[in-house]
């Protein structure tokens, strides 16, 4: 009974940590020293088109690795009395020319509200297209009747993403499995699902079934959102195990040697090859990738993605 309760207790601790850490998660992606033309005065998201009598809504951006083409954009919305929970909000993008000329309209989409484990927090996610690199911003508009009406958040779009782009073949590799080492040497997860450690990425691609790969470090996660991601993938696996491959790759190559001390940690070579560690400020945030039957990247999820959202991505390639 104690073993079964451990994942729940870990989740409660992670959610409690989120209440403390969320204020520092508001990203300022324009301040990237590697990107030319990044403005020095890029600040936090601001409310727009809001009357003085209406309170401000602040977006908390969860997506940093954005490039040309289609991108999943995920964010939370914080209002004056708590987090916004409207089922859908509208998102509109616009390009901000470097010469200061008028913004250029981009695309629009609805963002769905996805509830996280234990139903305490949730985030919005949508897909947007970007046709040029540089400075962009997103206007997030709440439906009528909600407190506050709109807010903008800055966004930096790169020519190429650090991680494999949609439609591309990912780096192949022989991640360690239970045929190579013990379970304790494969993951920091305290209650791991052994079925996530039976296949290499190369083997999964070769069998012509779709594949879901989660890169995460459940036991040493420093973000309040990435701890439950491997467990969430395991939930999806239980429903679709006969139709797809499911793999967990531990972020760190030496989980048994860490024992809570990240000074001893070294990244897995595969995590490095997939470009995950190149993300600005990256430590051990989770990533999930779904490969189609041809082994190409069909969808990818930076930060936490709910079981419902992952299932939607998997069904897109199963069907």
C-alpha positions as CSV (number, residue, x, y, z in Angstrom):
1,X,0.0,0.0,0.0
2,X,2.9,2.4,0.9
3,X,4.5,1.7,-2.5
4,X,1.2,2.5,-4.3
5,X,0.8,5.8,-2.5
6,X,4.3,7.1,-3.3
7,X,3.6,8.5,-6.8
8,X,0.5,10.3,-5.4
9,X,2.5,11.8,-2.6
10,X,5.3,12.9,-5.0
11,X,2.7,14.5,-7.2
12,X,1.2,16.5,-4.3
13,X,4.7,17.7,-3.4
14,X,5.3,18.7,-7.0
15,X,2.1,20.6,-7.2
16,X,2.8,22.4,-3.9
17,X,6.2,23.4,-5.3
18,X,4.5,24.8,-8.4
19,X,2.6,27.4,-6.3
20,X,6.0,28.8,-5.2
21,X,7.8,28.5,-8.5
22,X,5.3,29.7,-11.0
23,X,6.0,33.4,-10.6
24,X,9.5,32.9,-11.8
25,X,8.5,30.8,-14.8
26,X,7.4,33.8,-16.8
27,X,9.8,33.7,-19.7
28,X,11.5,36.6,-21.4
29,X,12.7,34.7,-24.5
30,X,14.0,37.8,-26.4
31,X,17.0,38.1,-24.1
32,X,18.9,35.5,-26.0
33,X,22.6,36.4,-26.5
34,X,22.8,34.0,-29.4
35,X,20.1,35.8,-31.4
36,X,21.1,39.0,-33.2
37,X,18.7,41.9,-32.9
38,X,17.2,40.8,-29.6
39,X,16.0,43.9,-27.9
40,X,17.6,44.8,-24.6
41,X,14.3,46.0,-23.0
42,X,12.2,42.8,-23.6
43,X,10.2,42.4,-20.4
44,X,7.4,40.3,-18.9
45,X,4.0,39.9,-20.7
46,X,1.7,42.9,-20.5
47,X,-2.1,43.2,-20.6
48,X,-3.5,45.1,-23.6
49,X,-6.8,46.6,-24.6
50,X,-8.0,46.3,-21.0
51,X,-10.1,48.9,-19.4
52,X,-9.0,50.3,-16.1
53,X,-11.9,48.7,-14.3
54,X,-10.8,45.2,-15.6
55,X,-7.9,43.3,-13.9
56,X,-4.8,42.1,-15.8
57,X,-4.2,38.6,-17.0
58,X,-0.6,37.4,-17.2
59,X,0.4,34.5,-19.6
60,X,3.1,32.2,-18.3
61,X,4.8,30.8,-21.4
62,X,5.9,27.1,-21.2
63,X,7.4,26.9,-24.7
64,X,10.9,28.1,-25.5
65,X,12.1,26.1,-28.5
66,X,10.1,27.7,-31.4
67,X,11.1,27.7,-35.1
68,X,9.8,28.1,-38.5
69,X,6.7,26.1,-39.5
70,X,4.1,24.6,-37.1
71,X,4.8,24.7,-33.3
72,X,2.9,23.6,-30.3
73,X,2.6,26.6,-28.0
74,X,1.7,26.0,-24.3
75,X,1.0,28.5,-21.6
76,X,-0.8,29.2,-18.3
77,X,-2.9,32.2,-17.6
78,X,-2.8,33.9,-14.2
79,X,-5.5,36.3,-13.2
80,X,-5.8,38.5,-10.1
81,X,-7.6,35.8,-8.1
82,X,-5.9,32.7,-9.5
83,X,-5.4,30.7,-12.7
84,X,-7.8,31.1,-15.5
85,X,-9.8,27.9,-16.2
86,X,-11.9,28.8,-19.3
87,X,-12.2,25.7,-21.6
88,X,-10.8,27.7,-24.5
89,X,-9.0,31.0,-25.2
90,X,-8.1,32.6,-28.5
91,X,-4.5,33.2,-29.6
92,X,-3.3,35.5,-32.4
93,X,0.3,36.0,-33.4
94,X,2.0,38.9,-35.1
95,X,5.6,39.5,-36.4
96,X,7.4,42.5,-35.1
97,X,9.9,43.9,-37.7
98,X,13.4,44.8,-36.6
99,X,13.1,48.2,-38.2
100,X,10.2,49.2,-36.0
101,X,7.6,49.3,-38.7
102,X,4.1,48.1,-38.2
103,X,3.5,44.6,-36.9
104,X,2.6,42.0,-39.5
105,X,-0.4,39.8,-38.7
106,X,0.3,36.1,-38.3
107,X,-2.1,33.3,-37.5
108,X,-5.0,32.7,-35.1
109,X,-6.1,29.6,-33.2
110,X,-8.0,28.4,-30.2
111,X,-6.1,27.0,-27.3
112,X,-7.6,24.2,-25.3
113,X,-7.4,23.9,-21.5
114,X,-5.7,20.6,-20.4
115,X,-5.9,19.6,-16.8
116,X,-2.7,18.2,-15.1
117,X,-2.6,15.2,-12.8
118,X,-4.7,15.5,-9.6
119,X,-6.7,18.3,-11.2
120,X,-5.0,21.1,-9.3
121,X,-3.4,22.9,-12.3
122,X,-3.9,23.1,-16.0
123,X,-2.3,24.7,-19.1
124,X,-3.5,25.8,-22.5
125,X,-2.0,24.4,-25.7
126,X,-2.5,25.2,-29.4
127,X,-0.6,24.9,-32.7
128,X,0.6,28.0,-34.6
129,X,2.6,28.6,-37.8
130,X,5.5,31.0,-38.1
131,X,6.8,32.0,-41.5
132,X,9.8,34.0,-40.6
133,X,12.4,34.1,-37.7
134,X,12.7,36.9,-35.3
135,X,10.6,38.8,-32.7
136,X,6.9,37.9,-32.5
137,X,4.2,38.3,-29.8
138,X,1.0,36.5,-29.0
139,X,-2.2,38.1,-28.0
140,X,-4.2,35.8,-25.7
141,X,-7.9,36.7,-25.5
142,X,-10.3,35.4,-22.9
143,X,-13.9,34.6,-23.7
144,X,-16.6,37.1,-22.8
145,X,-17.5,37.0,-19.1
146,X,-14.0,36.1,-17.9
147,X,-12.1,38.6,-15.7
148,X,-9.7,40.5,-18.0
149,X,-9.9,40.4,-21.7
150,X,-6.5,40.1,-23.4
151,X,-2.7,39.9,-22.7
152,X,0.4,39.8,-24.9
153,X,3.5,37.7,-24.4
154,X,6.8,38.1,-26.4
155,X,8.1,35.1,-28.4
156,X,11.4,34.5,-30.2
157,X,11.2,32.4,-33.4
158,X,14.4,30.8,-34.6
159,X,15.3,29.7,-38.1
160,X,15.7,26.1,-36.7
161,X,14.7,24.6,-33.4
162,X,17.2,23.0,-31.1
163,X,15.2,19.8,-31.0
164,X,14.2,17.8,-34.2
165,X,11.6,19.7,-36.2
166,X,8.2,18.3,-37.1
167,X,8.3,16.0,-40.2
168,X,12.0,15.3,-39.8
169,X,13.7,12.0,-38.9
170,X,15.0,12.2,-35.4
171,X,18.5,11.1,-34.3
172,X,18.6,7.3,-34.0
173,X,20.3,5.6,-31.1
174,X,20.6,2.6,-28.9
175,X,19.3,3.9,-25.6
176,X,20.0,1.5,-22.8
177,X,17.3,-1.1,-22.0
178,X,16.7,-3.8,-19.4
179,X,18.7,-6.1,-21.6
180,X,21.7,-4.0,-20.9
181,X,21.5,-2.9,-17.2
182,X,19.2,-3.1,-14.2
183,X,16.1,-0.9,-13.8
184,X,17.9,1.1,-11.1
185,X,20.5,2.1,-13.7
186,X,17.9,3.2,-16.2
187,X,15.9,5.7,-14.4
188,X,15.5,7.9,-11.3
189,X,11.8,7.1,-11.2
190,X,11.0,5.6,-7.8
191,X,8.2,3.3,-9.1
192,X,9.2,2.8,-12.8
193,X,7.1,1.0,-15.4
194,X,9.5,-1.7,-16.7
195,X,7.6,-1.8,-20.0
196,X,9.1,1.6,-20.9
197,X,12.6,0.1,-20.9
198,X,12.3,-2.9,-23.3
199,X,13.1,-1.3,-26.7
200,X,15.6,1.0,-28.2
201,X,14.6,3.9,-30.4
202,X,16.1,2.1,-33.4
203,X,14.1,-1.0,-32.7
204,X,10.9,0.9,-32.3
205,X,11.3,2.7,-35.6
206,X,12.1,-0.5,-37.4
207,X,8.8,-2.2,-36.4
208,X,6.6,0.3,-38.3
209,X,4.4,1.2,-35.3
210,X,4.1,4.7,-34.0
211,X,6.4,5.5,-31.1
212,X,6.1,7.8,-28.1
213,X,9.3,8.8,-26.4
214,X,9.6,10.7,-23.1
215,X,12.8,12.3,-22.0
216,X,12.6,13.1,-18.4
217,X,14.2,12.6,-15.0
218,X,11.3,11.8,-12.6
219,X,13.3,11.5,-9.4
220,X,15.6,14.5,-9.8
221,X,13.3,16.9,-11.6
222,X,13.9,20.5,-10.7
223,X,10.7,21.8,-12.3
224,X,7.3,21.2,-10.7
225,X,5.8,20.2,-14.0
226,X,8.2,17.5,-15.3
227,X,8.1,15.0,-12.5
228,X,4.8,13.3,-13.5
229,X,5.5,13.1,-17.3
230,X,6.9,9.6,-17.4
231,X,3.9,8.4,-15.3
232,X,1.6,10.1,-17.7
233,X,3.2,8.4,-20.7
234,X,2.8,5.1,-18.8
235,X,-1.0,5.8,-18.5
236,X,-1.3,6.3,-22.3
237,X,0.8,3.1,-22.8
238,X,-1.6,1.0,-20.8
239,X,-4.3,2.0,-23.3
240,X,-2.4,1.7,-26.5
241,X,0.4,-0.9,-25.8
242,X,-0.7,-3.1,-28.7
243,X,-0.7,-0.3,-31.2
244,X,2.4,1.7,-30.5
245,X,5.9,1.7,-28.9
246,X,6.5,3.5,-25.6
247,X,10.0,4.5,-24.4
248,X,11.3,6.4,-21.4
249,X,14.8,7.8,-21.7
250,X,16.3,9.1,-18.5
251,X,17.8,12.6,-18.9
252,X,20.9,11.5,-16.9
253,X,23.2,8.7,-18.0
254,X,24.1,7.7,-14.4
255,X,20.8,7.7,-12.4
256,X,22.1,5.2,-9.8
257,X,25.1,7.4,-9.0
258,X,23.2,10.6,-8.5
259,X,21.2,9.9,-5.4
260,X,19.8,13.4,-5.2
261,X,23.1,15.1,-5.9
262,X,23.1,16.6,-9.4
263,X,26.8,17.5,-9.1
264,X,27.4,13.9,-10.0
265,X,25.0,13.8,-12.9
266,X,25.9,13.6,-16.6
267,X,23.5,13.9,-19.5
268,X,22.6,10.8,-21.5
269,X,24.3,11.0,-25.0
270,X,20.9,10.5,-26.7
271,X,19.5,13.5,-24.8
272,X,22.4,15.6,-26.1
273,X,22.0,14.2,-29.7
274,X,18.3,15.2,-29.8
275,X,19.3,18.8,-29.0
276,X,17.3,18.9,-25.8
277,X,20.2,20.2,-23.6
278,X,20.8,23.1,-26.0
279,X,17.6,24.9,-24.9
280,X,18.3,28.1,-23.0
281,X,18.5,27.5,-19.3
282,X,17.8,23.7,-19.7
283,X,18.5,21.5,-16.7
284,X,16.1,18.5,-16.8
285,X,12.8,19.6,-18.1
286,X,10.7,16.9,-19.8
287,X,10.1,16.4,-23.5
288,X,7.8,14.0,-25.3
289,X,8.1,13.1,-29.0
290,X,5.6,11.1,-31.1
291,X,7.0,9.4,-34.2
292,X,4.7,8.2,-37.1
293,X,4.8,4.9,-38.8
294,X,7.7,6.1,-41.0
295,X,9.7,7.2,-38.0
296,X,9.3,10.9,-38.6
297,X,8.5,13.4,-35.8
298,X,4.7,13.9,-35.8
299,X,4.4,16.0,-32.7
300,X,6.5,17.2,-29.8
301,X,5.7,18.5,-26.4
302,X,8.0,20.8,-24.4
303,X,7.3,20.7,-20.7
304,X,4.3,18.9,-19.2
305,X,1.7,17.5,-21.5
306,X,-1.5,15.8,-20.1
307,X,-2.5,12.3,-21.0
308,X,-5.4,13.7,-23.0
309,X,-3.1,15.8,-25.1
310,X,-0.7,13.0,-25.7
311,X,-3.5,10.7,-26.6
312,X,-4.7,13.2,-29.2
313,X,-1.2,13.3,-30.8
314,X,-1.0,9.5,-30.8
315,X,-4.4,9.0,-32.4
316,X,-3.4,11.4,-35.2
317,X,-0.7,8.9,-36.4
318,X,-2.7,5.7,-35.5
319,X,-5.5,6.8,-37.7
